[in-house]
Amino acid sequence: MTSLGTVLHKPIQVSLTPGGFGPFGEHTTNASWVAVQELQKLGLGDEVNLHVYEIPVEYQKVLDLIPSLWKRHNPELFIHVGVSGMATTVTLEKCGHNQGYKGLDNCCYCPDTHCCIQGGPDCLESIVDMDVVCNKITGPQLDVVISVSKDAGRYLCDFTYYTSLHLSHGRSAFIHVPPLGKPYTAEQLGRALQTIIGVMLGMLEHSTVKMNCLLEH
C-alpha cells in the first residue's frame, strides 16, 4: 500500500485550457489567454505540474481534445478559463449544462441534438465547492472581485465544462474572466487565477487526506 506521505509529495498534475482564442467581439485581445499567460509566469509552485492547451471555439474539437488530454495527464483537476463579455468580476462556474447549444461555432456548426452528451444528466456540478472557494479568498488577498455563477452561457464555455465534468466525474472547474481593462489588467487576472487555483488544490488535497485517513482506519 502506498504511504500517505508518498501520496502527498507526488507532483500534482493540473491541466488548464484557455478558450476562445483571437479577438473577442469588439475586444482585440482575448482576456482568458492573456490571463493564463500571466499565470504561467507566476506558476503554481514547484509541486504542481501545469499543462496548458489551447481550445478552439469548435464543438467537435472540444469533444476530441478534452478526452485526449484527460487520458494523457489524468490531472487531479482540469481547469478551463473563458472570457465573458458581460462579466465585470472573475466568476467561478458551479456547473455545466447538457442541453441548449444552438449557437454556431467558428466553423458555423452546432450539434444537431443541441446537447453535449446524449443521455447525460441535464446538469453536472464540480466537486469543488465554488461558494467555499469564493469565501476563502474574499478580502484583502486580491484586488479583484470574485463571484459564483450557475450558468456558464450555453456556448463553447458551457459545452467544454460539461464535457470535462462528465469525463472527470466532477474533477473540473471553470473560471470566467471579464475582458481586459473592464476593469482588470492582465496581471490582476493572472494573480487571481493563481490564488483561486491554489485554494481549489488545497481543498482537494484536504479531501484526499481525509479520505485516506478514513480508509486507513
N, C-alpha and C positions, 0 to 999 in steps of 0.2 A: 504494500500500500504506500502511495506517495505521502510523504510527511506534509503537514500543514505549512511548515517553513519553506519547503521546496515550492509549494503552490504559490505562496505569497511572493517569492522572489523570481518567479518565472516572468520573462518580459510580457507586458500587456500588449496585445495586438488590437489596434484601433484602425478601422477603415473609415475614410471620410470622403464624401463626394460633394463638391460644389456643383451646382447645376445651372443650366440656362446661360451658356457662355456667349460672349459677344455683347453688343449693346442691348439694353433692356428698354423697350418702348422709346421714350424721349431721352433716356439716360445713355450716355456714350460709354459708360463703364459699368460692368456688372459687379455689384457690391458683394455678392456671395463669393465670387472668385477672388476678388481683391482681399476680402476678409480672411479667406483661407490662406492666401499667400502670406499675410501678416502672421497668422497663426503658425505657419511653418517656420518663420523666422524666430518666433518666440519659443516654439517647441512645447512639449507636454511633459518634459522630464526624461531623465536617462532610462527609466524603467518602462517607457512606453514607445513601442514601435508604431509610427503613424504612417499609414498607406493612403495616399491621396490620388484619386482618379477623377477625371472629368466625366460628367454625364451629359450627353447632348439632349436637346429638347425633342426627343423622339420616343414614342411609346415602345416600339419594338426594341430599340437599343437598350432601354431600361430593362425589359424582360430578358434580354440576352446577357447584359453586363452584370446586373445585381447578383444572379445566381453564380456566375463565374467568379466574382470577387469573394463571395461567401465561401465557395469551395477552395479558393486559393489561400485565403488568410484565416478563415474561421475566427473572426475577431470576437473579442469579448463584447465589443459594442461597435455597431455600424452607424455612423453619424452622417446625416445628409444636411446640407446647407443650401438654402434657396433665397432669392430676393423677392420681396413683395413690394410692389409699387404703392400699395395702400398703407404699409406699415410705418409707424413712427417709433416703434420700440423693437428691441430684439425679442422675438417671440418663440416660445417653446411650444411645439405642437404635441398635444397629448395622444392623438390617434390619427389613423389613416382610414380612408373610406374606399369601399369596393365599387360603388355604383356612381353613375352620373358624369362619366367622362365623354363630353360631346365636343370639346374644343379641339381644333385641328393642331397638330404639332408642326414642327418646322419642315416636315415632308408632306404637309397637307393631308395627314392621316389621323384617324382616331379609330379605336376598336369598334367593330360592328356591334358588339354586345354592350358597349359603353361601360364595361367593367374591367377590373384588374384580373381577378381570378374567378373563373366561373365556378359557382357553387360555394365560394368562400363567404365568411360572415360579412355582414354589411359594414361592420366597423371593427378594427383591431387597435388595441391600446399598447403603448410601450410598457415594459416592465419598470422603466424609470418613472418615478412619480414626479411629474413636472412641477406640480404645486410645491412639493418639498424642495426641489432644486431652486425654484424661484425664491422661496422664502429664505433659503440658506444664503443667498447672495444679494438679497435686497438690503441696501445700506451703503456705507462709505467705501466698500471694496471696489466698486466700479462707478465710472461716471456715465453710465448708460442706464436706461430704464428697461427692465425685463418683465415680460408678461407671459401669460399662458393662454393658449387657444385650443379649441376643439374642432377647428375647420381649417385644413391646410389648402383649400381652394378648388378642389375638383379639377386640377390640371396636372401637369407633369410632376409638380412637387408632391401633391397628394398621392398620385399614382406610384411614384417612386417609394414613398413612405409605406404605403400599404403593401407593395410588393416585398419590400425589405422586412417589414414586420411579420408577414406571412412566412417567409423563409426562415427567419431567425427566432420564431416563437416569442417575439416581443423584444429581442435584444437590439433594438434600433431606436434612434432618436432623430427628430427633425427640428432644425433651427431656422427660422426665417429672420432675415436682416432687412432693414429698410435701405432704400437707395443711398448711395454715398452723399454726404452733406445734408441729409434730410432726417435727422440732424447730425449724424455722427461721421467722424473721419474713419479712414481705413484702419488706423492704429487703434482707435477706440473699439472698433468691431473685432479686430484681431485679439485684443486683450479680453474682450467679453467672451469670445469663443473659448479662449484658453481657460478662463475661470469656470465657465459653465461645464465644459467637458471634464475638467478636473473634479468638480463636485459630483458629476454623474459617475465617474470612475470610482470615486471614493465611496459612493453609496453602493455600487455593485460589489466592490471589494468587501465592504462590511457585510453585505448579504451573503457572500461566498464564505467568509469566515464563520458567520453564524451557522450556515448550513453544514459546514464541515465539522463544527463543534457538536452539533446535534447528531450527526452521523457517527462520530467517534464515541458518543455516549449512548 
